[in-house]
């Protein structure tokens, strides 16, 4: 069923760097190229200066941290709007961008057609298309190209997935909130580990832990299990995450 997004919904996606007005004149990289080890290494090598590092492992982690918004925006549209975006690699173009001194690539949809979900099974297939068929492939190419740990790469995705499902949306009624929470439990279930690739354990669930109090942080936070290496960027200390395991382990109260 065809069902376009509202202007307000597109405004939300644009806030998080997703755009529908793709112009072939824009310089960008089709996301399908990130599924190959050689192509991925070539892209990262050519983007080291833009990312702000001379270390391929740091670049790999920061790339995944930005690229993880594909999962976040896809799940947000599905969960809150019941809308399906075309997030197949061949439909996405990554264009370099900058925000406050940080590399912030923009995502463009070549085909911005949106459909509405009509069944739970359709949603499960969609989740698998995002993770198993897309993001897991990108993780594997990053791992091969840079020797970066897939534990770091998966946590870079997990933190944004958790953010989407833990957002306190005042527009959700009780029934909608219950449905959202049920979907979140399914995403974290080991029974659904196949949604993410050839995994015996759910690659997101290992990062889901209780939020704790950390000194100098006003709200409770979920301390990361791995470090994303933001602090190793040029002038990186000012970009260090408030959930950084290196600092939170000594600041925790």
C-alpha positions in Angstrom: 0.0 0.0 0.0 1.5 3.4 -1.1 1.4 5.9 1.7 3.6 9.0 1.5 5.3 10.5 4.6 4.0 13.8 5.8 6.2 16.9 5.5 6.7 16.8 9.3 8.0 13.2 9.0 10.4 14.2 6.2 11.5 17.1 8.4 12.4 14.7 11.1 14.3 12.5 8.8 16.2 15.5 7.4 17.1 16.5 10.9 19.0 13.2 11.1 20.6 13.6 7.6 18.1 11.7 5.4 17.0 13.4 2.2 14.7 12.6 -0.7 15.8 15.1 -3.3 18.7 13.2 -4.9 20.4 15.0 -7.7 22.9 12.9 -9.8 25.1 16.0 -9.9 25.9 15.6 -6.2 29.2 13.9 -5.5 28.5 10.8 -3.4 29.1 7.1 -2.9 26.5 4.4 -3.5 26.1 2.4 -0.4 26.4 -0.9 -2.3 30.1 -0.2 -2.6 30.5 -0.5 1.1 29.7 -4.3 0.9 33.1 -5.0 -0.6 36.4 -5.2 1.3 38.4 -3.5 -1.5 35.9 -0.8 -2.1 35.4 -0.1 1.6 39.2 0.2 2.2 39.5 2.6 -0.7 36.7 4.7 0.5 38.0 5.0 4.1 41.5 5.6 2.9 40.3 8.5 0.7 38.1 9.8 3.6 40.7 9.8 6.4 41.2 13.6 6.3 37.5 14.3 6.2 36.8 12.0 9.1 39.7 13.5 11.1 42.2 10.7 11.6 45.1 8.9 10.0 44.1 5.5 11.5 41.9 3.1 9.5 40.6 1.4 12.6 39.4 4.8 14.0 37.9 5.6 10.7 36.1 2.3 10.6 34.5 2.9 13.9 33.4 6.5 13.1 32.1 5.4 9.8 29.9 2.8 11.4 28.8 5.3 14.1 27.5 7.6 11.4 26.2 4.8 9.1 24.2 3.4 12.0 21.5 6.0 11.4 20.3 3.8 8.6 19.0 1.4 11.3 17.8 4.2 13.5 15.8 6.0 10.8 14.4 2.8 9.3 13.2 1.5 12.7 11.8 4.9 13.7 9.7 5.1 10.5 8.5 1.5 11.0 7.8 1.8 14.8 6.3 5.3 15.1 4.8 5.8 11.6 4.2 2.3 10.3 6.1 3.3 7.1 8.7 1.4 5.2 11.7 3.3 3.7 13.7 1.8 0.8 17.0 1.3 2.6 18.6 -1.2 0.2 22.3 -0.3 -0.4 21.7 0.4 -4.1 19.1 3.0 -3.2 21.3 5.0 -0.8 23.9 7.6 -1.6 26.3 8.8 1.0 27.5 12.4 0.6 30.2 14.0 2.7 29.1 16.6 5.2 30.4 18.5 8.2 28.8 19.6 11.4 30.6 21.5 14.2 33.9 20.1 13.0 32.8 16.5 12.8 32.4 14.4 9.7 28.6 14.0 9.3 27.7 12.4 6.0 24.3 12.9 4.5 22.1 10.1 3.2 20.1 10.5 0.0 17.3 8.1 -1.2 17.3 7.7 -5.0 13.8 6.3 -4.7 11.9 8.0 -1.9 8.8 5.9 -2.4 7.2 4.9 1.0 4.9 2.0 1.7 2.8 1.1 4.7 3.2 -2.1 6.6 0.2 -4.5 6.6 1.5 -7.4 8.8 3.9 -8.4 11.5 5.7 -10.7 9.1 6.3 -7.9 6.7 8.0 -5.9 9.6 10.2 -8.9 10.4 11.3 -9.2 6.8 12.1 -5.5 6.8 14.2 -5.7 10.0 16.2 -8.5 8.4 16.7 -6.5 5.2 18.2 -3.7 7.3 20.5 -5.8 9.5 21.2 -9.2 7.9 21.2 -8.1 4.3 22.7 -4.6 4.7 24.4 -3.6 7.9 25.9 -7.0 8.7 27.5 -6.9 5.2 29.0 -3.5 5.9 30.3 -4.7 9.2 32.0 -7.7 7.6 33.7 -5.5 4.9 34.9 -3.0 7.6 36.3 -5.9 9.7 38.2 -7.4 6.7 39.4 -4.0 5.4 40.6 -2.5 8.7 40.8 -5.4 11.3 38.4 -3.4 13.5 36.5 -5.5 16.0 32.9 -6.2 15.0 32.1 -5.8 18.8 32.8 -2.1 18.5 30.9 -1.9 15.2 27.8 -3.6 16.5 27.7 -1.4 19.6 27.9 1.7 17.4 24.6 0.5 15.9 23.1 -0.7 19.2 23.3 2.7 21.0 21.1 4.3 18.3 18.7 1.4 18.2 18.2 1.7 21.9 17.7 5.4 21.6 14.9 4.9 19.1 13.0 2.5 21.3 13.6 4.3 24.6 12.6 7.8 23.4 9.8 9.2 25.5 7.4 10.1 22.8 4.5 12.0 24.2 2.4 11.2 21.2 2.3 7.5 21.9 -0.8 6.2 23.6 -0.7 3.2 25.9 -1.4 0.7 23.2 1.2 2.1 20.8 3.8 2.2 23.6 3.1 -1.5 24.4 3.5 -2.4 20.8 6.8 -0.5 20.6 8.1 -2.2 23.7 7.1 -5.6 22.3 9.0 -4.9 19.1 12.0 -3.9 21.2 12.0 -7.1 23.1 11.9 -9.0 19.9 14.9 -7.1 18.6 16.9 -8.1 21.7 15.8 -11.8 21.7 18.4 -14.5 21.0 15.5 -16.4 19.3 15.7 -13.7 16.6 19.5 -13.7 16.2 19.0 -14.8 12.6 17.6 -11.4 11.8 21.1 -10.0 12.0 23.2 -12.6 10.2 24.7 -15.9 11.1 24.8 -15.4 14.8 24.0 -17.8 17.6 23.6 -14.8 20.1 21.8 -11.6 19.4 24.6 -9.0 18.5 22.6 -6.1 19.9 21.5 -7.7 23.2 25.0 -7.9 24.7 25.1 -4.1 24.9 21.8 -3.7 26.6 22.4 -3.1 30.3 20.9 -1.1 33.2 21.6 2.7 33.1 23.6 3.9 36.0 24.6 7.2 37.7 28.0 8.6 36.5 29.7 11.5 38.2 29.2 14.9 36.3 26.4 13.4 34.1 23.0 14.7 35.2 20.9 11.7 34.0 21.5 8.0 34.2 23.4 6.6 31.3 24.1 3.2 29.8 27.9 2.9 29.8 29.3 1.4 26.7 31.0 -1.9 26.7 33.5 -0.8 24.0 35.1 2.5 23.1 34.1 4.0 19.7 37.4 5.9 19.4 35.9 9.3 19.1 38.5 10.6 21.5 41.2 9.7 19.0 40.0 12.1 16.4 41.8 15.4 15.9 40.9 17.5 18.9 39.1 14.3 20.0 38.8 14.9 23.8 36.0 17.4 23.2 34.2 14.7 21.2 34.5 11.9 23.9 31.2 10.3 24.6 29.6 10.8 28.0 29.1 7.1 28.1 32.7 6.3 27.3 33.8 3.2 29.2 37.3 4.7 29.8 36.0 7.5 31.8 32.7 6.2 33.2 34.3 3.3 34.9 36.2 5.7 37.2 33.4 8.2 37.5 30.6 5.8 38.3 28.9 6.5 41.6 
